[in-house]
Amino acid sequence: MYRCVAEVCGKGFPRKVNYCPFCGTRQGAASSDKAPPAARWADSGGSAKADAGAKAAAALAAAKAEEAQARLDERVRADAQAKADALAKAEASAKAEAQAKADAARAEALAQARDTGAGSAASRQPPEQLTSDQQNALERLNKLRGVNQPAAPAANPFQPQQGNNAQPSRPPLRKPISKSTWVSVAIVLGLIWFLARPSDPTKKLQARVDKAVEMVQDCKIDAARNELASLKSDKASAQQLKTLQDAINANAKKCDAKRHRAKAWSDLRPQLESALQSGAIDLADRRLAAFTKTWGADDESREMDGRIDVRKGERLLNEADACIKRADRACAEAKLQAAEKLQRSELKTRVELLRESLSELLKRTVLEQAVPAAAAPAAIPSSAAPARPVSPAQPAPSAQPSQQAQQGRKLLAEAQRELAQGNYKAAMDKANICATMIDEGNRECIALKNRAERMNRDLMNCVAAGRDWIDDRCQ
């Protein structure tokens, strides 16, 4: 057995080597045997000195190796002794603990044996028929004494015990599953299956087709075409694809026209607003009429048409007011009739006020015409007073009734014209003037007045009921 010459290593190896395989230190003895050829070719004096130095170094290295090996052996012995002491202490502690447990078990077994044997003689059983507690205590005691008894054959848990020591059956280890639990589990599984079951692919595709048709109706043609391509890739039926394709073909032109109309309206609306603000009502009316003729009317165009009619009616009423101030009855009547034809509820109140003003103007005109006719007899000179008895020479009394009858007929014709146009209130006013101020007691004027009042009353009741008054009838 060879060892490394280094003190820190001192490892052993089975044969002689030039270098330690563990630390790599050069071994002196090996180096002396395998000297290089140059050393052998040196002179005898030099080789002798080298041999002496090598031997001294080898001796010193061997001494150091022996010393290191001794220290290593001492360390190994110390470690082994420490381990042996620790093991002995552990064994002693384990033995003491086992002894303590054995003493405690022995005391417990003896106590149970004394408690068991304290019963009456009649209740005692022969040794071969010990109770389970006694048998357990005896087994523990035998274990402590080191007596090994042959193990009894395992009892069949499913075979009931016979004899006096037969014990009642124990309850099951777990409670059996009730029927309600099984029913609940079945219901939950059925619900999961109902919710997670795969639906019919045909119904899914039909739902997609219906949704695509709704998109077509909303003029989302591009989205509907994309959905059609997706349905083709998903292998939809030919009937479903045909339904969607027909819907696209039927609504494509309508949606295109609708898009162009929306663009045209978006371009026209600012022009109409600007025309209304600048007062060019006729220009706005012409442009809106041209748009409606080309694209048709809708809610927005009707709303704009109503605004234009209101502005036109306000202008007509302003002109009618100016005509009344000039005492031009024909002009005022024409403007009021034009404003009433627009049939705007926003103008109704002002039209009624102007009608009243026109009636007052008519009354003043009639009174002004009647005053000169009444004052004509008073203008006769006093020199003609003696001629009063002569009846053939008085033309004035015959001229006055003819003039009043002419005015009455004129008012009656105007009232009939107003009644035919649906201006019942104006017809009532003119017929009233004819019957009370111009031609008192004229039956035609009174009848026309009553008819106008009745029709005006029917008109009010019809409007209050939310119905339409057309051709002098409530419909």
VOMI-56893 format. One record per residue (C-alpha): residue in three letters; x, y, z. Coordinates in nm, 4 decimals. Layout:
<recs>
REC; Ala; X; Y; Z $
...
</recs>
This chain:
<recs>
REC; Met; 0.0000; 0.0000; 0.0000 $
REC; Tyr; 0.1498; 0.3354; -0.1050 $
REC; Arg; 0.0522; 0.6792; 0.0265 $
REC; Cys; 0.0914; 1.0325; -0.1008 $
REC; Val; 0.4000; 1.2140; 0.0306 $
REC; Ala; 0.2036; 1.5400; 0.0767 $
REC; Glu; 0.0965; 1.6135; 0.4338 $
REC; Val; -0.2359; 1.7606; 0.3376 $
REC; Cys; -0.3276; 1.4601; 0.1212 $
REC; Gly; -0.1840; 1.1340; 0.2568 $
REC; Lys; -0.4220; 0.9305; 0.0415 $
REC; Gly; -0.3336; 0.5687; -0.0291 $
REC; Phe; -0.3138; 0.3865; -0.3603 $
REC; Pro; -0.2434; 0.0197; -0.4426 $
REC; Arg; 0.0694; 0.0651; -0.6551 $
REC; Lys; 0.3605; 0.2963; -0.6962 $
REC; Val; 0.2939; 0.6070; -0.9078 $
REC; Asn; 0.4924; 0.9109; -1.0180 $
REC; Tyr; 0.2170; 1.1587; -0.9260 $
REC; Cys; -0.0619; 1.1399; -0.6672 $
REC; Pro; -0.3958; 1.0784; -0.8440 $
REC; Phe; -0.5761; 1.2847; -0.5760 $
REC; Cys; -0.3628; 1.5969; -0.5279 $
REC; Gly; -0.1128; 1.5675; -0.8156 $
REC; Thr; 0.1992; 1.5874; -0.5961 $
REC; Arg; 0.5138; 1.4308; -0.7460 $
REC; Gln; 0.6147; 1.1162; -0.5585 $
REC; Gly; 0.9884; 1.1077; -0.4698 $
REC; Ala; 1.0566; 0.7349; -0.4990 $
REC; Ala; 0.9022; 0.7066; -0.8399 $
REC; Ser; 1.0957; 1.0057; -0.9689 $
REC; Ser; 1.4236; 0.8561; -0.8601 $
REC; Asp; 1.3594; 0.5288; -1.0494 $
REC; Lys; 1.2528; 0.6979; -1.3709 $
REC; Ala; 1.5117; 0.9685; -1.4101 $
REC; Pro; 1.5529; 1.1270; -1.7508 $
REC; Pro; 1.8303; 1.0007; -1.9788 $
REC; Ala; 2.0139; 1.3276; -1.9470 $
REC; Ala; 2.0652; 1.2628; -1.5758 $
REC; Arg; 2.2087; 0.9165; -1.6459 $
REC; Trp; 2.4498; 1.0593; -1.8982 $
REC; Ala; 2.5853; 1.3077; -1.6441 $
REC; Asp; 2.9185; 1.2486; -1.4779 $
REC; Ser; 2.9462; 1.0066; -1.1926 $
REC; Gly; 3.0172; 1.2809; -0.9364 $
REC; Gly; 2.7065; 1.4762; -1.0258 $
REC; Ser; 2.4860; 1.1651; -1.0272 $
REC; Ala; 2.6076; 1.0593; -0.6875 $
REC; Lys; 2.5219; 1.3967; -0.5398 $
REC; Ala; 2.1816; 1.3891; -0.7060 $
REC; Asp; 2.1141; 1.0408; -0.5707 $
REC; Ala; 2.2071; 1.1491; -0.2214 $
REC; Gly; 1.9789; 1.4548; -0.2416 $
REC; Ala; 1.6946; 1.2456; -0.3793 $
REC; Lys; 1.7278; 0.9905; -0.1037 $
REC; Ala; 1.7254; 1.2608; 0.1608 $
REC; Ala; 1.4150; 1.4183; 0.0063 $
REC; Ala; 1.2462; 1.0806; -0.0159 $
REC; Ala; 1.3238; 1.0070; 0.3465 $
REC; Leu; 1.1882; 1.3453; 0.4520 $
REC; Ala; 0.8736; 1.2953; 0.2448 $
REC; Ala; 0.8212; 0.9479; 0.3889 $
REC; Ala; 0.8524; 1.0834; 0.7404 $
REC; Lys; 0.6016; 1.3552; 0.6674 $
REC; Ala; 0.3658; 1.1028; 0.5093 $
REC; Glu; 0.3838; 0.8769; 0.8125 $
REC; Glu; 0.3143; 1.1708; 1.0414 $
REC; Ala; 0.0140; 1.2794; 0.8311 $
REC; Gln; -0.1176; 0.9237; 0.8229 $
REC; Ala; -0.0886; 0.9047; 1.2006 $
REC; Arg; -0.2825; 1.2257; 1.2431 $
REC; Leu; -0.5466; 1.1027; 0.9989 $
REC; Asp; -0.5823; 0.7721; 1.1813 $
REC; Glu; -0.6179; 0.9558; 1.5088 $
REC; Arg; -0.8905; 1.1747; 1.3649 $
REC; Val; -1.0762; 0.8725; 1.2275 $
REC; Arg; -1.0587; 0.6961; 1.5618 $
REC; Ala; -1.1905; 1.0066; 1.7398 $
REC; Asp; -1.4842; 1.0328; 1.4990 $
REC; Ala; -1.5647; 0.6633; 1.5392 $
REC; Gln; -1.5548; 0.6940; 1.9160 $
REC; Ala; -1.7864; 0.9961; 1.9085 $
REC; Lys; -2.0314; 0.8119; 1.6853 $
REC; Ala; -2.0218; 0.5067; 1.9101 $
REC; Asp; -2.0888; 0.7200; 2.2174 $
REC; Ala; -2.3822; 0.8925; 2.0470 $
REC; Leu; -2.5237; 0.5594; 1.9340 $
REC; Ala; -2.4887; 0.4154; 2.2833 $
REC; Lys; -2.6673; 0.7143; 2.4305 $
REC; Ala; -2.9479; 0.6809; 2.1749 $
REC; Glu; -2.9840; 0.3111; 2.2443 $
REC; Ala; -2.9917; 0.3728; 2.6178 $
REC; Ser; -3.2554; 0.6428; 2.5737 $
REC; Ala; -3.4639; 0.4157; 2.3483 $
REC; Lys; -3.4363; 0.1298; 2.5943 $
REC; Ala; -3.5377; 0.3542; 2.8817 $
REC; Glu; -3.8368; 0.4835; 2.6852 $
REC; Ala; -3.9376; 0.1303; 2.5837 $
REC; Gln; -3.9042; 0.0157; 2.9426 $
REC; Ala; -4.1197; 0.3029; 3.0614 $
REC; Lys; -4.3853; 0.2210; 2.8030 $
REC; Ala; -4.3690; -0.1475; 2.8976 $
REC; Asp; -4.4101; -0.0647; 3.2653 $
REC; Ala; -4.7059; 0.1580; 3.1901 $
REC; Ala; -4.8654; -0.1075; 2.9696 $
REC; Arg; -4.8046; -0.3747; 3.2319 $
REC; Ala; -4.9628; -0.1607; 3.5009 $
REC; Glu; -5.2623; -0.0889; 3.2791 $
REC; Ala; -5.3028; -0.4585; 3.1923 $
REC; Leu; -5.2857; -0.5598; 3.5578 $
REC; Ala; -5.5395; -0.2952; 3.6501 $
REC; Gln; -5.7787; -0.4119; 3.3803 $
REC; Ala; -5.7282; -0.7732; 3.4877 $
REC; Arg; -5.8090; -0.6838; 3.8482 $
REC; Asp; -6.1165; -0.4889; 3.7400 $
REC; Thr; -6.2333; -0.7751; 3.5237 $
REC; Gly; -6.1832; -1.0403; 3.7972 $
REC; Ala; -6.3658; -0.8385; 4.0601 $
REC; Gly; -6.7087; -0.9591; 3.9360 $
REC; Ser; -6.9193; -1.2331; 4.0915 $
REC; Ala; -6.8346; -1.6009; 4.0449 $
REC; Ala; -7.1480; -1.6602; 3.8399 $
REC; Ser; -7.0460; -1.3973; 3.5853 $
REC; Arg; -6.6939; -1.5309; 3.5496 $
REC; Gln; -6.6170; -1.7222; 3.2363 $
REC; Pro; -6.3698; -2.0043; 3.1865 $
REC; Pro; -6.0247; -1.9136; 3.0554 $
REC; Glu; -6.1108; -2.0320; 2.7096 $
REC; Gln; -6.4060; -1.7894; 2.6942 $
REC; Leu; -6.2431; -1.4589; 2.7933 $
REC; Thr; -6.4071; -1.1334; 2.7078 $
REC; Ser; -6.2573; -0.9091; 2.4437 $
REC; Asp; -6.1194; -0.6670; 2.7022 $
REC; Gln; -5.9551; -0.9527; 2.8948 $
REC; Gln; -5.8169; -1.0997; 2.5761 $
REC; Asn; -5.6655; -0.7650; 2.4792 $
REC; Ala; -5.5140; -0.7195; 2.8248 $
REC; Leu; -5.3721; -1.0733; 2.8150 $
REC; Glu; -5.2176; -1.0150; 2.4767 $
REC; Arg; -5.0487; -0.6955; 2.5955 $
REC; Leu; -4.9186; -0.8768; 2.9056 $
REC; Asn; -4.7803; -1.1620; 2.6961 $
REC; Lys; -4.6091; -0.9127; 2.4702 $
REC; Leu; -4.4443; -0.7485; 2.7697 $
REC; Arg; -4.3338; -1.0872; 2.9033 $
REC; Gly; -4.2046; -1.1878; 2.5642 $
REC; Val; -4.4429; -1.4847; 2.5254 $
REC; Asn; -4.5502; -1.5417; 2.1672 $
REC; Gln; -4.8851; -1.7154; 2.1216 $
REC; Pro; -5.0125; -1.8487; 1.7906 $
REC; Ala; -5.2364; -1.5977; 1.6253 $
REC; Ala; -5.6011; -1.6909; 1.6267 $
REC; Pro; -5.7643; -1.7330; 1.2882 $
REC; Ala; -5.9234; -1.4158; 1.1600 $
REC; Ala; -6.2922; -1.4051; 1.2271 $
REC; Asn; -6.5285; -1.3630; 0.9380 $
REC; Pro; -6.6833; -1.0170; 0.9771 $
REC; Phe; -6.9912; -1.1292; 0.7847 $
REC; Gln; -7.0559; -1.4351; 1.0062 $
REC; Pro; -7.2481; -1.3613; 1.3278 $
REC; Gln; -7.0833; -1.4667; 1.6523 $
REC; Gln; -7.2266; -1.7639; 1.8399 $
REC; Gly; -7.2435; -1.8245; 2.2114 $
REC; Asn; -7.2835; -1.6050; 2.5114 $
REC; Asn; -7.0121; -1.3598; 2.4063 $
REC; Ala; -7.1913; -1.2696; 2.0791 $
REC; Gln; -7.1969; -0.8899; 2.0504 $
REC; Pro; -7.4596; -0.6825; 1.8709 $
REC; Ser; -7.3845; -0.5779; 1.5153 $
REC; Arg; -7.2099; -0.2475; 1.4823 $
REC; Pro; -7.3487; 0.0388; 1.2708 $
REC; Pro; -7.2094; 0.0688; 0.9192 $
REC; Leu; -6.8932; 0.2687; 0.8731 $
REC; Arg; -7.0785; 0.5289; 0.6623 $
REC; Lys; -7.4389; 0.6244; 0.6167 $
REC; Pro; -7.5998; 0.4724; 0.3064 $
REC; Ile; -7.6885; 0.7095; 0.0239 $
REC; Ser; -8.0558; 0.8004; 0.0378 $
REC; Lys; -8.2989; 0.8023; -0.2531 $
REC; Ser; -8.3372; 1.1791; -0.2357 $
REC; Thr; -7.9630; 1.2151; -0.2933 $
REC; Trp; -7.9805; 0.9922; -0.5997 $
REC; Val; -8.2797; 1.1898; -0.7301 $
REC; Ser; -8.0960; 1.5204; -0.6755 $
REC; Val; -7.7887; 1.3908; -0.8566 $
REC; Ala; -8.0058; 1.2704; -1.1459 $
REC; Ile; -8.1782; 1.6101; -1.1704 $
REC; Val; -7.8449; 1.7959; -1.1697 $
REC; Leu; -7.7024; 1.5668; -1.4364 $
REC; Gly; -8.0144; 1.6103; -1.6495 $
REC; Leu; -7.9932; 1.9882; -1.6169 $
REC; Ile; -7.6255; 1.9855; -1.7137 $
REC; Trp; -7.7036; 1.7701; -2.0145 $
REC; Phe; -7.9904; 1.9980; -2.1171 $
REC; Leu; -7.7720; 2.3102; -2.0970 $
REC; Ala; -7.4573; 2.1650; -2.2480 $
REC; Arg; -7.6092; 1.9465; -2.5161 $
REC; Pro; -7.5138; 2.0402; -2.8710 $
REC; Ser; -7.7905; 2.2275; -3.0473 $
REC; Asp; -7.9236; 2.1483; -3.3900 $
REC; Pro; -7.6860; 2.2976; -3.6527 $
REC; Thr; -7.9800; 2.3591; -3.8863 $
REC; Lys; -8.1495; 2.5817; -3.6286 $
REC; Lys; -7.8247; 2.7697; -3.5721 $
REC; Leu; -7.7867; 2.8371; -3.9416 $
REC; Gln; -8.1523; 2.9439; -3.9696 $
REC; Ala; -8.1042; 3.1900; -3.6839 $
REC; Arg; -7.8049; 3.3364; -3.8651 $
REC; Val; -8.0089; 3.3652; -4.1851 $
REC; Asp; -8.2888; 3.5488; -4.0008 $
REC; Lys; -8.0383; 3.7880; -3.8467 $
REC; Ala; -7.8833; 3.8534; -4.1880 $
REC; Val; -8.2293; 3.9277; -4.3330 $
REC; Glu; -8.2839; 4.1829; -4.0559 $
REC; Met; -7.9524; 4.3428; -4.1478 $
REC; Val; -8.0692; 4.3641; -4.5092 $
REC; Gln; -8.3894; 4.5363; -4.3994 $
REC; Asp; -8.1749; 4.7861; -4.2070 $
REC; Cys; -7.9773; 4.8470; -4.5294 $
REC; Lys; -7.6604; 4.6819; -4.3962 $
REC; Ile; -7.5996; 4.5197; -4.7341 $
REC; Asp; -7.2233; 4.4718; -4.6959 $
REC; Ala; -7.2604; 4.2947; -4.3615 $
REC; Ala; -7.5355; 4.0744; -4.5063 $
REC; Arg; -7.3155; 3.9770; -4.8007 $
REC; Asn; -7.0305; 3.8861; -4.5663 $
REC; Glu; -7.2713; 3.6713; -4.3669 $
REC; Leu; -7.3858; 3.5050; -4.6906 $
REC; Ala; -7.0262; 3.4093; -4.7726 $
REC; Ser; -6.9812; 3.2758; -4.4198 $
REC; Leu; -7.2984; 3.0684; -4.4500 $
REC; Lys; -7.1741; 2.9204; -4.7758 $
REC; Ser; -6.8493; 2.8128; -4.6078 $
REC; Asp; -7.0484; 2.6657; -4.3170 $
REC; Lys; -7.2470; 2.4429; -4.5555 $
REC; Ala; -7.5882; 2.6065; -4.5142 $
REC; Ser; -7.8749; 2.4604; -4.7132 $
REC; Ala; -7.9575; 2.5855; -5.0619 $
REC; Gln; -8.2982; 2.7143; -4.9487 $
REC; Gln; -8.1426; 2.9231; -4.6710 $
REC; Leu; -7.8847; 3.0706; -4.9061 $
REC; Lys; -8.1550; 3.1469; -5.1645 $
REC; Thr; -8.3698; 3.3231; -4.9037 $
REC; Leu; -8.0856; 3.5509; -4.8011 $
REC; Gln; -7.9775; 3.6159; -5.1602 $
REC; Asp; -8.3335; 3.7093; -5.2630 $
REC; Ala; -8.3599; 3.9493; -4.9701 $
REC; Ile; -8.0319; 4.1147; -5.0703 $
REC; Asn; -8.1383; 4.1465; -5.4349 $
REC; Ala; -8.4800; 4.2873; -5.3411 $
REC; Asn; -8.3459; 4.5530; -5.1040 $
REC; Ala; -8.0196; 4.6491; -5.2728 $
REC; Lys; -8.1788; 4.9079; -5.5059 $
REC; Lys; -8.4034; 5.0463; -5.2332 $
REC; Cys; -8.1117; 5.0854; -4.9957 $
REC; Asp; -7.9039; 5.2474; -5.2702 $
REC; Ala; -8.1828; 5.4961; -5.3429 $
REC; Lys; -8.2262; 5.5568; -4.9719 $
REC; Arg; -7.8564; 5.6311; -4.9379 $
REC; His; -7.8625; 5.8744; -5.2325 $
REC; Arg; -8.1749; 6.0417; -5.0932 $
REC; Ala; -8.0100; 6.0848; -4.7537 $
REC; Lys; -7.7088; 6.2452; -4.9203 $
REC; Ala; -7.9310; 6.4780; -5.1272 $
REC; Trp; -8.1288; 6.5780; -4.8168 $
REC; Ser; -7.8103; 6.6450; -4.6204 $
REC; Asp; -7.7020; 6.8782; -4.9023 $
REC; Leu; -8.0428; 7.0509; -4.9330 $
REC; Arg; -8.1236; 7.1049; -4.5656 $
REC; Pro; -7.8562; 7.3745; -4.5021 $
REC; Gln; -7.9769; 7.5604; -4.8127 $
REC; Leu; -8.3365; 7.5567; -4.6873 $
REC; Glu; -8.2312; 7.6775; -4.3434 $
REC; Ser; -8.0325; 7.9605; -4.4974 $
REC; Ala; -8.3254; 8.0596; -4.7208 $
REC; Leu; -8.5662; 8.0677; -4.4253 $
REC; Gln; -8.3292; 8.2797; -4.2214 $
REC; Ser; -8.2826; 8.5258; -4.5065 $
REC; Gly; -8.6588; 8.5458; -4.5746 $
REC; Ala; -8.6461; 8.3798; -4.9186 $
REC; Ile; -8.9532; 8.1699; -4.8449 $
REC; Asp; -9.0559; 8.1211; -5.2078 $
REC; Leu; -8.7069; 7.9962; -5.2979 $
REC; Ala; -8.7116; 7.7472; -5.0102 $
REC; Asp; -9.0598; 7.6334; -5.1132 $
REC; Arg; -8.9514; 7.5736; -5.4739 $
REC; Arg; -8.6401; 7.3792; -5.3737 $
REC; Leu; -8.8324; 7.1622; -5.1294 $
REC; Ala; -9.1022; 7.0949; -5.3908 $
REC; Ala; -8.8364; 6.9849; -5.6418 $
REC; Phe; -8.6745; 6.7554; -5.3832 $
REC; Thr; -9.0100; 6.6013; -5.2882 $
REC; Lys; -9.0972; 6.5445; -5.6534 $
REC; Thr; -8.7666; 6.3610; -5.7110 $
REC; Trp; -8.7239; 6.1620; -5.3896 $
REC; Gly; -9.0650; 6.1649; -5.2250 $
REC; Ala; -9.1681; 6.2956; -4.8838 $
REC; Asp; -9.0729; 6.1679; -4.5400 $
REC; Asp; -9.1006; 6.2943; -4.1846 $
REC; Glu; -8.8102; 6.5377; -4.2143 $
REC; Ser; -8.9306; 6.6852; -4.5431 $
REC; Arg; -9.2864; 6.7183; -4.4067 $
REC; Glu; -9.1549; 6.8960; -4.0995 $
REC; Met; -8.9600; 7.1388; -4.3193 $
REC; Asp; -9.2672; 7.1900; -4.5401 $
REC; Gly; -9.4691; 7.2760; -4.2306 $
REC; Arg; -9.2115; 7.5344; -4.1250 $
REC; Ile; -9.2211; 7.6905; -4.4710 $
REC; Asp; -9.6035; 7.7008; -4.4657 $
REC; Val; -9.5978; 7.8724; -4.1272 $
REC; Arg; -9.3593; 8.1356; -4.2591 $
REC; Lys; -9.5768; 8.1831; -4.5697 $
REC; Gly; -9.8892; 8.2115; -4.3534 $
REC; Glu; -9.7234; 8.4711; -4.1305 $
REC; Arg; -9.6317; 8.6740; -4.4373 $
REC; Leu; -9.9889; 8.6508; -4.5724 $
REC; Leu; -10.1340; 8.7554; -4.2375 $
REC; Asn; -9.8986; 9.0521; -4.2223 $
REC; Glu; -10.0169; 9.1563; -4.5680 $
REC; Ala; -10.3821; 9.1060; -4.4618 $
REC; Asp; -10.3240; 9.3267; -4.1587 $
REC; Ala; -10.1799; 9.5955; -4.3846 $
REC; Cys; -10.4835; 9.5673; -4.6147 $
REC; Ile; -10.7206; 9.6092; -4.3182 $
REC; Lys; -10.5329; 9.9185; -4.2089 $
REC; Arg; -10.5789; 10.0579; -4.5623 $
REC; Ala; -10.9516; 9.9660; -4.5429 $
REC; Asp; -10.9070; 9.7376; -4.8455 $
REC; Arg; -11.1574; 9.4629; -4.7724 $
REC; Ala; -11.0974; 9.2679; -5.0940 $
REC; Cys; -10.7211; 9.2513; -5.0377 $
REC; Ala; -10.7608; 9.1469; -4.6733 $
REC; Glu; -11.0184; 8.8831; -4.7652 $
REC; Ala; -10.7895; 8.7317; -5.0313 $
REC; Lys; -10.4884; 8.7183; -4.7985 $
REC; Leu; -10.6893; 8.5610; -4.5166 $
REC; Gln; -10.8315; 8.2981; -4.7486 $
REC; Ala; -10.4815; 8.2104; -4.8727 $
REC; Ala; -10.3571; 8.1803; -4.5131 $
REC; Glu; -10.6527; 7.9618; -4.4147 $
REC; Lys; -10.5849; 7.7248; -4.7043 $
REC; Leu; -10.2502; 7.6379; -4.5461 $
REC; Gln; -10.4445; 7.4849; -4.2516 $
REC; Arg; -10.1767; 7.5475; -3.9905 $
REC; Ser; -10.2806; 7.5420; -3.6267 $
REC; Glu; -10.0070; 7.7935; -3.5439 $
REC; Leu; -10.1903; 8.0583; -3.7488 $
REC; Lys; -10.5438; 7.9891; -3.6286 $
REC; Thr; -10.5504; 8.2430; -3.3444 $
REC; Arg; -10.4159; 8.5259; -3.5550 $
REC; Val; -10.6532; 8.4448; -3.8426 $
REC; Glu; -10.9493; 8.4718; -3.6053 $
REC; Leu; -10.8273; 8.8089; -3.4790 $
REC; Leu; -10.7885; 8.9405; -3.8316 $
REC; Arg; -11.1349; 8.8076; -3.9200 $
REC; Glu; -11.2798; 9.0082; -3.6332 $
REC; Ser; -11.0912; 9.3139; -3.7529 $
REC; Leu; -11.2263; 9.2581; -4.1029 $
REC; Ser; -11.5832; 9.2290; -3.9653 $
REC; Glu; -11.5430; 9.5557; -3.7786 $
REC; Leu; -11.4132; 9.7168; -4.0978 $
REC; Leu; -11.7202; 9.5882; -4.2819 $
REC; Lys; -11.9504; 9.7277; -4.0126 $
REC; Arg; -11.7850; 10.0673; -4.0322 $
REC; Thr; -11.8119; 10.0670; -4.4091 $
REC; Val; -12.1824; 9.9778; -4.3999 $
REC; Leu; -12.2541; 10.2422; -4.1375 $
REC; Glu; -12.0656; 10.5052; -4.3336 $
REC; Gln; -12.2707; 10.4199; -4.6416 $
REC; Ala; -12.5997; 10.4242; -4.4480 $
REC; Val; -12.5470; 10.7655; -4.2811 $
REC; Pro; -12.5560; 10.9778; -4.6029 $
REC; Ala; -12.8707; 10.7997; -4.7217 $
REC; Ala; -13.0474; 10.8797; -4.3926 $
REC; Ala; -12.9323; 11.2410; -4.3991 $
REC; Ala; -13.0626; 11.3070; -4.7528 $
REC; Pro; -13.4277; 11.4008; -4.6474 $
REC; Ala; -13.2975; 11.6456; -4.3855 $
REC; Ala; -13.1118; 11.8426; -4.6521 $
REC; Ile; -13.4391; 11.9629; -4.8216 $
REC; Pro; -13.4698; 12.3469; -4.8018 $
REC; Ser; -13.7424; 12.5112; -4.5892 $
REC; Ser; -13.9069; 12.6720; -4.8908 $
REC; Ala; -14.0231; 12.3295; -5.0014 $
REC; Ala; -14.2160; 12.2671; -4.6780 $
REC; Pro; -14.5578; 12.3730; -4.8117 $
REC; Ala; -14.5327; 12.1140; -5.0851 $
REC; Arg; -14.5431; 11.8169; -4.8374 $
REC; Pro; -14.9058; 11.7220; -4.9055 $
REC; Val; -14.8261; 11.6499; -5.2675 $
REC; Ser; -14.7382; 11.2800; -5.2632 $
REC; Pro; -14.6352; 11.2206; -5.6292 $
REC; Ala; -14.3515; 11.4768; -5.6005 $
REC; Gln; -14.1462; 11.2832; -5.3273 $
REC; Pro; -13.8795; 11.0542; -5.4863 $
REC; Ala; -13.6508; 11.0264; -5.1784 $
REC; Pro; -13.8503; 10.7689; -4.9797 $
REC; Ser; -13.8496; 10.5276; -5.2758 $
REC; Ala; -13.4736; 10.5663; -5.3384 $
REC; Gln; -13.3697; 10.4693; -4.9819 $
REC; Pro; -13.5251; 10.1150; -4.9732 $
REC; Ser; -13.3757; 10.0283; -5.3119 $
REC; Gln; -13.0238; 10.1209; -5.1931 $
REC; Gln; -13.0601; 9.9193; -4.8704 $
REC; Ala; -13.1900; 9.6183; -5.0624 $
REC; Gln; -12.8912; 9.6376; -5.2964 $
REC; Gln; -12.6479; 9.6441; -5.0038 $
REC; Gly; -12.8360; 9.3581; -4.8367 $
REC; Arg; -12.8140; 9.1471; -5.1501 $
REC; Lys; -12.4431; 9.2207; -5.1752 $
REC; Leu; -12.3814; 9.1200; -4.8116 $
REC; Leu; -12.5945; 8.8091; -4.8580 $
REC; Ala; -12.3882; 8.7058; -5.1621 $
REC; Glu; -12.0630; 8.7608; -4.9716 $
REC; Ala; -12.1943; 8.5578; -4.6759 $
REC; Gln; -12.2937; 8.2727; -4.9079 $
REC; Arg; -11.9484; 8.2786; -5.0664 $
REC; Glu; -11.7815; 8.2660; -4.7234 $
REC; Leu; -12.0071; 7.9783; -4.6211 $
REC; Ala; -11.9171; 7.7852; -4.9363 $
REC; Gln; -11.5455; 7.8346; -4.8630 $
REC; Gly; -11.5853; 7.7082; -4.5066 $
REC; Asn; -11.5411; 8.0473; -4.3352 $
REC; Tyr; -11.8426; 8.0015; -4.1125 $
REC; Lys; -11.7591; 8.2800; -3.8722 $
REC; Ala; -11.7231; 8.5387; -4.1501 $
REC; Ala; -12.0505; 8.4193; -4.3022 $
REC; Met; -12.2192; 8.4566; -3.9612 $
REC; Asp; -12.0915; 8.8129; -3.9226 $
REC; Lys; -12.2013; 8.9239; -4.2688 $
REC; Ala; -12.5422; 8.7577; -4.2392 $
REC; Asn; -12.5892; 8.9207; -3.8987 $
REC; Ile; -12.5085; 9.2659; -4.0409 $
REC; Cys; -12.7477; 9.2020; -4.3295 $
REC; Ala; -13.0325; 9.0950; -4.0981 $
REC; Thr; -12.9916; 9.3600; -3.8272 $
REC; Met; -12.8437; 9.6724; -3.9827 $
REC; Ile; -12.9029; 9.6758; -4.3578 $
REC; Asp; -13.2266; 9.4897; -4.4214 $
REC; Glu; -13.3986; 9.4298; -4.0933 $
REC; Gly; -13.5969; 9.1090; -4.0791 $
REC; Asn; -13.4606; 8.9725; -4.4082 $
REC; Arg; -13.5474; 8.6052; -4.3950 $
REC; Glu; -13.2673; 8.4971; -4.6262 $
REC; Cys; -13.0047; 8.6694; -4.4098 $
REC; Ile; -13.1502; 8.5207; -4.0914 $
REC; Ala; -13.1627; 8.1695; -4.2437 $
REC; Leu; -12.8033; 8.2004; -4.3678 $
REC; Lys; -12.6914; 8.3204; -4.0267 $
REC; Asn; -12.8581; 8.0253; -3.8514 $
REC; Arg; -12.7063; 7.7814; -4.0989 $
REC; Ala; -12.3570; 7.9288; -4.0523 $
REC; Glu; -12.3929; 7.9112; -3.6719 $
REC; Arg; -12.5024; 7.5470; -3.6893 $
REC; Met; -12.2173; 7.4458; -3.9173 $
REC; Asn; -11.9638; 7.6359; -3.7080 $
REC; Arg; -12.0924; 7.4555; -3.3975 $
REC; Asp; -12.0662; 7.1182; -3.5733 $
REC; Leu; -11.7114; 7.2041; -3.6808 $
REC; Met; -11.6064; 7.2816; -3.3237 $
REC; Asn; -11.7571; 6.9577; -3.1921 $
REC; Cys; -11.5873; 6.7555; -3.4673 $
REC; Val; -11.2461; 6.9038; -3.3959 $
REC; Ala; -11.2933; 6.8533; -3.0218 $
REC; Ala; -11.3704; 6.4844; -3.0855 $
REC; Gly; -11.0432; 6.4438; -3.2772 $
REC; Arg; -11.2079; 6.3853; -3.6156 $
REC; Asp; -11.1666; 6.5545; -3.9543 $
REC; Trp; -11.4036; 6.8122; -4.1074 $
REC; Ile; -11.4161; 6.7557; -4.4831 $
REC; Asp; -11.6721; 6.8984; -4.7300 $
REC; Asp; -11.8896; 7.0433; -4.4522 $
REC; Arg; -11.9077; 6.7025; -4.2844 $
REC; Cys; -11.7396; 6.5442; -3.9867 $
REC; Gln; -11.5546; 6.2279; -4.0897 $
</recs>
